Amino acid sequence: MSQSQGGREERVSRAFVALADTLVDDYDIIDLLDRLVGVSVELLAADAAGIVLGDARGQLRAVAASSEAAEVMELLQLQSEQGPCLDCVHTAAPVSVPDLAEAVDRWPAFVAALAEHGSFRSVHALPLRLRGEAIGALNLFHRQPGSLPDADLALGQALADVATIGILQERAIRRSEVLNEQLQTALNSRVIIEQAKGVLAQYAGLNLDEAFDRLRRYARGHNLRLAGVARDLTRGELDPALVAAQDPARDRHFR
């Protein structure tokens, strides 16, 4: 085994351990999804990653992204009501698009919006699915056209499957209302987190990606829920200077 192969296997093991660590009774869904997009970028050579989930009414919403550019990609698809991520959820099957420029006939509105606002050339969408039904999708974005190796697609699907287990759990399998409550909580938390990102970005002169990184690091460093930290910050109950002072050199994904 080469040194590079051994290093990749170690990173894969660490990724699954980090995701499995969230699978406890009182886990934080937002933190789980954030870890998933982080390890996907690290392990699958993606430039960015994002996740869409269905809310209690089945409407898809963007709930996690590794960067603002990835979030824009998610929103462009949701607004145009077409694109690889939506097809992935509707079919509960992977959708790979090596070159988005060649997909104009398939998704004309999305490709047109992408030409004006997008920064990625290829997308690989993997379903978060259970028993043949998708509740969302993990989306891998690349700035250059190209396919992903089958081994990387299989690894990405395995990561998505672990996250799906964490979202649903056995009680959500038995009681659909619990699933809806958990997903709705995650979606509501995302709104609060977006507000807190804006507050911190304005206070400390950060871009939104940097602000989210400081929020996340403060929450993990103090063993707090990310949504709780965001809520305290927006209510003025947490000094933004404490959050802004987090060391950006510390590891982002495995703590």
FILUM-104959 format. One record per residue (C-alpha): y, z, x. Coordinates in nm, 3 decimals. Example, Ala and Ser with C-alpha at 12.3 -4.5 7.8 and 13.67 -1.06 7.14 Angstrom:
+---------+---------+---------+
!   north !      up !    east !
+---------+---------+---------+
!  -0.450 !   0.780 !   1.230 !
!  -0.106 !   0.714 !   1.367 !
+---------+---------+---------+
***
This chain:
+---------+---------+---------+
!   north !      up !    east !
+---------+---------+---------+
!   0.000 !   0.000 !   0.000 !
!   0.343 !  -0.095 !   0.137 !
!   0.619 !   0.160 !   0.175 !
!   0.827 !  -0.020 !  -0.090 !
!   0.535 !  -0.016 !  -0.336 !
!   0.483 !   0.354 !  -0.274 !
!   0.851 !   0.423 !  -0.329 !
!   0.852 !   0.232 !  -0.657 !
!   0.544 !   0.415 !  -0.780 !
!   0.711 !   0.746 !  -0.699 !
!   1.024 !   0.646 !  -0.890 !
!   0.812 !   0.538 !  -1.188 !
!   0.634 !   0.874 !  -1.186 !
!   0.964 !   1.059 !  -1.169 !
!   1.095 !   0.852 !  -1.460 !
!   0.806 !   0.943 !  -1.687 !
!   0.827 !   1.308 !  -1.584 !
!   1.200 !   1.312 !  -1.663 !
!   1.142 !   1.157 !  -2.006 !
!   0.847 !   1.385 !  -2.078 !
!   1.061 !   1.688 !  -1.994 !
!   1.268 !   1.614 !  -2.303 !
!   0.965 !   1.627 !  -2.536 !
!   1.003 !   1.986 !  -2.648 !
!   1.065 !   2.136 !  -2.990 !
!   1.443 !   2.153 !  -2.952 !
!   1.508 !   1.844 !  -2.743 !
!   1.837 !   1.651 !  -2.730 !
!   1.788 !   1.295 !  -2.861 !
!   2.109 !   1.168 !  -2.703 !
!   2.002 !   1.300 !  -2.363 !
!   1.660 !   1.138 !  -2.407 !
!   1.813 !   0.799 !  -2.487 !
!   2.062 !   0.830 !  -2.204 !
!   1.780 !   0.901 !  -1.959 !
!   1.591 !   0.600 !  -2.092 !
!   1.875 !   0.354 !  -2.027 !
!   1.933 !   0.511 !  -1.685 !
!   1.576 !   0.479 !  -1.563 !
!   1.549 !   0.130 !  -1.712 !
!   1.840 !   0.010 !  -1.499 !
!   1.696 !   0.179 !  -1.191 !
!   1.336 !   0.061 !  -1.226 !
!   1.364 !  -0.281 !  -1.389 !
!   1.640 !  -0.438 !  -1.178 !
!   1.864 !  -0.468 !  -1.484 !
!   2.241 !  -0.476 !  -1.447 !
!   2.276 !  -0.269 !  -1.764 !
!   2.074 !  -0.138 !  -2.057 !
!   2.142 !  -0.028 !  -2.413 !
!   1.963 !   0.106 !  -2.719 !
!   2.011 !   0.033 !  -3.089 !
!   1.857 !   0.253 !  -3.359 !
!   1.836 !   0.232 !  -3.734 !
!   2.020 !   0.502 !  -3.928 !
!   1.901 !   0.671 !  -4.247 !
!   1.976 !   0.355 !  -4.446 !
!   1.809 !   0.124 !  -4.195 !
!   2.138 !  -0.008 !  -4.058 !
!   2.128 !  -0.071 !  -3.684 !
!   2.381 !   0.106 !  -3.465 !
!   2.440 !   0.124 !  -3.091 !
!   2.351 !   0.475 !  -2.971 !
!   2.317 !   0.453 !  -2.590 !
!   2.443 !   0.226 !  -2.314 !
!   2.448 !   0.244 !  -1.936 !
!   2.799 !   0.093 !  -1.924 !
!   3.084 !  -0.019 !  -2.146 !
!   2.982 !  -0.382 !  -2.085 !
!   2.636 !  -0.308 !  -2.223 !
!   2.789 !  -0.140 !  -2.528 !
!   3.002 !  -0.449 !  -2.587 !
!   2.686 !  -0.661 !  -2.585 !
!   2.527 !  -0.436 !  -2.845 !
!   2.836 !  -0.443 !  -3.066 !
!   2.871 !  -0.822 !  -3.043 !
!   2.520 !  -0.858 !  -3.181 !
!   2.570 !  -0.602 !  -3.455 !
!   2.901 !  -0.755 !  -3.561 !
!   2.764 !  -1.111 !  -3.566 !
!   2.442 !  -0.984 !  -3.729 !
!   2.233 !  -1.192 !  -3.492 !
!   2.097 !  -1.184 !  -3.139 !
!   1.788 !  -1.092 !  -2.938 !
!   1.818 !  -0.716 !  -3.001 !
!   1.826 !  -0.762 !  -3.378 !
!   1.536 !  -1.009 !  -3.374 !
!   1.339 !  -0.760 !  -3.164 !
!   1.382 !  -0.487 !  -3.425 !
!   1.314 !  -0.715 !  -3.720 !
!   0.992 !  -0.855 !  -3.569 !
!   0.885 !  -0.536 !  -3.385 !
!   0.806 !  -0.763 !  -3.089 !
!   0.968 !  -0.822 !  -2.747 !
!   1.232 !  -1.094 !  -2.730 !
!   1.315 !  -1.243 !  -2.389 !
!   1.606 !  -1.481 !  -2.338 !
!   1.622 !  -1.603 !  -1.976 !
!   1.949 !  -1.794 !  -2.040 !
!   2.173 !  -1.704 !  -2.332 !
!   2.370 !  -2.026 !  -2.291 !
!   2.065 !  -2.213 !  -2.419 !
!   2.037 !  -1.999 !  -2.735 !
!   2.337 !  -2.141 !  -2.920 !
!   2.120 !  -2.303 !  -3.189 !
!   1.929 !  -1.980 !  -3.247 !
!   2.228 !  -1.742 !  -3.259 !
!   2.547 !  -1.953 !  -3.286 !
!   2.785 !  -1.673 !  -3.387 !
!   2.658 !  -1.434 !  -3.120 !
!   2.665 !  -1.694 !  -2.840 !
!   3.017 !  -1.796 !  -2.942 !
!   3.133 !  -1.434 !  -2.928 !
!   2.951 !  -1.388 !  -2.599 !
!   3.141 !  -1.679 !  -2.442 !
!   3.466 !  -1.497 !  -2.516 !
!   3.375 !  -1.133 !  -2.449 !
!   3.035 !  -1.111 !  -2.282 !
!   2.948 !  -1.067 !  -1.915 !
!   2.569 !  -1.112 !  -1.918 !
!   2.359 !  -1.426 !  -1.901 !
!   2.010 !  -1.302 !  -1.994 !
!   1.864 !  -1.036 !  -2.224 !
!   1.520 !  -0.885 !  -2.259 !
!   1.476 !  -0.671 !  -2.572 !
!   1.182 !  -0.432 !  -2.613 !
!   1.102 !  -0.260 !  -2.945 !
!   1.093 !   0.115 !  -3.003 !
!   0.802 !   0.095 !  -3.240 !
!   0.537 !   0.301 !  -3.411 !
!   0.236 !   0.158 !  -3.594 !
!   0.383 !  -0.191 !  -3.601 !
!   0.727 !  -0.088 !  -3.727 !
!   1.034 !  -0.085 !  -3.504 !
!   1.298 !   0.186 !  -3.538 !
!   1.518 !   0.038 !  -3.266 !
!   1.519 !  -0.158 !  -2.942 !
!   1.571 !  -0.106 !  -2.569 !
!   1.778 !  -0.394 !  -2.435 !
!   1.793 !  -0.500 !  -2.070 !
!   2.095 !  -0.707 !  -1.965 !
!   2.131 !  -0.925 !  -1.653 !
!   2.441 !  -1.099 !  -1.521 !
!   2.238 !  -1.395 !  -1.394 !
!   1.991 !  -1.615 !  -1.586 !
!   1.625 !  -1.553 !  -1.522 !
!   1.298 !  -1.413 !  -1.648 !
!   1.150 !  -1.069 !  -1.588 !
!   0.803 !  -1.035 !  -1.432 !
!   0.530 !  -0.942 !  -1.678 !
!   0.476 !  -0.615 !  -1.489 !
!   0.841 !  -0.516 !  -1.541 !
!   0.826 !  -0.603 !  -1.911 !
!   0.511 !  -0.392 !  -1.947 !
!   0.677 !  -0.100 !  -1.767 !
!   0.987 !  -0.132 !  -1.984 !
!   0.773 !  -0.125 !  -2.298 !
!   0.590 !   0.184 !  -2.173 !
!   0.923 !   0.361 !  -2.119 !
!   1.034 !   0.260 !  -2.468 !
!   0.707 !   0.389 !  -2.613 !
!   0.752 !   0.730 !  -2.448 !
!   1.104 !   0.752 !  -2.589 !
!   0.974 !   0.656 !  -2.933 !
!   0.728 !   0.943 !  -2.922 !
!   1.013 !   1.176 !  -2.835 !
!   1.226 !   1.051 !  -3.123 !
!   0.960 !   1.066 !  -3.387 !
!   0.724 !   1.350 !  -3.292 !
!   0.431 !   1.444 !  -3.508 !
!   0.642 !   1.612 !  -3.776 !
!   0.855 !   1.296 !  -3.815 !
!   0.540 !   1.088 !  -3.857 !
!   0.435 !   1.313 !  -4.146 !
!   0.780 !   1.353 !  -4.303 !
!   1.013 !   1.053 !  -4.307 !
!   1.307 !   1.268 !  -4.410 !
!   1.286 !   1.453 !  -4.077 !
!   1.301 !   1.120 !  -3.893 !
!   1.608 !   1.017 !  -4.090 !
!   1.772 !   1.353 !  -4.022 !
!   1.702 !   1.330 !  -3.647 !
!   1.831 !   0.975 !  -3.616 !
!   2.139 !   1.049 !  -3.827 !
!   2.213 !   1.351 !  -3.607 !
!   2.195 !   1.128 !  -3.300 !
!   2.428 !   0.873 !  -3.456 !
!   2.679 !   1.139 !  -3.563 !
!   2.665 !   1.295 !  -3.218 !
!   2.747 !   0.960 !  -3.061 !
!   3.073 !   0.942 !  -3.257 !
!   3.179 !   1.283 !  -3.123 !
!   3.079 !   1.186 !  -2.769 !
!   3.288 !   0.869 !  -2.788 !
!   3.588 !   1.078 !  -2.893 !
!   3.532 !   1.319 !  -2.604 !
!   3.507 !   1.029 !  -2.358 !
!   3.851 !   0.916 !  -2.470 !
!   3.997 !   1.265 !  -2.437 !
!   3.858 !   1.313 !  -2.087 !
!   3.948 !   0.961 !  -1.974 !
!   4.310 !   1.012 !  -2.080 !
!   4.330 !   1.359 !  -1.925 !
!   4.182 !   1.272 !  -1.586 !
!   4.277 !   0.906 !  -1.554 !
!   3.913 !   0.793 !  -1.562 !
!   3.754 !   0.486 !  -1.711 !
!   3.517 !   0.546 !  -2.002 !
!   3.201 !   0.512 !  -1.790 !
!   3.329 !   0.776 !  -1.546 !
!   3.433 !   1.005 !  -1.830 !
!   3.087 !   0.988 !  -1.986 !
!   2.925 !   1.056 !  -1.649 !
!   3.134 !   1.375 !  -1.608 !
!   3.050 !   1.488 !  -1.964 !
!   2.681 !   1.434 !  -1.908 !
!   2.678 !   1.606 !  -1.570 !
!   2.865 !   1.910 !  -1.709 !
!   2.620 !   1.940 !  -2.000 !
!   2.312 !   1.919 !  -1.779 !
!   2.458 !   2.146 !  -1.512 !
!   2.526 !   2.419 !  -1.768 !
!   2.208 !   2.359 !  -1.972 !
!   2.411 !   2.260 !  -2.278 !
!   2.371 !   1.986 !  -2.535 !
!   2.584 !   1.683 !  -2.462 !
!   2.710 !   1.667 !  -2.821 !
!   2.803 !   2.036 !  -2.810 !
!   3.009 !   1.988 !  -2.493 !
!   3.178 !   1.685 !  -2.650 !
!   3.257 !   1.879 !  -2.967 !
!   3.407 !   2.171 !  -2.774 !
!   3.618 !   1.932 !  -2.567 !
!   3.759 !   1.747 !  -2.868 !
!   3.836 !   2.077 !  -3.043 !
!   4.024 !   2.211 !  -2.742 !
!   3.767 !   2.487 !  -2.688 !
!   3.663 !   2.356 !  -2.346 !
!   3.908 !   2.303 !  -2.059 !
!   3.892 !   1.930 !  -1.968 !
!   3.967 !   2.021 !  -1.607 !
!   3.627 !   2.191 !  -1.582 !
!   3.450 !   1.880 !  -1.700 !
!   3.659 !   1.640 !  -1.493 !
!   3.584 !   1.841 !  -1.179 !
!   3.211 !   1.762 !  -1.182 !
!   3.087 !   1.617 !  -0.852 !
!   3.031 !   1.240 !  -0.901 !
!   2.802 !   1.223 !  -0.597 !
!   2.519 !   1.415 !  -0.764 !
!   2.217 !   1.229 !  -0.897 !
!   2.272 !   1.088 !  -1.245 !
!   1.925 !   1.051 !  -1.384 !
!   1.687 !   1.309 !  -1.246 !
!   1.820 !   1.663 !  -1.249 !
+---------+---------+---------+
***
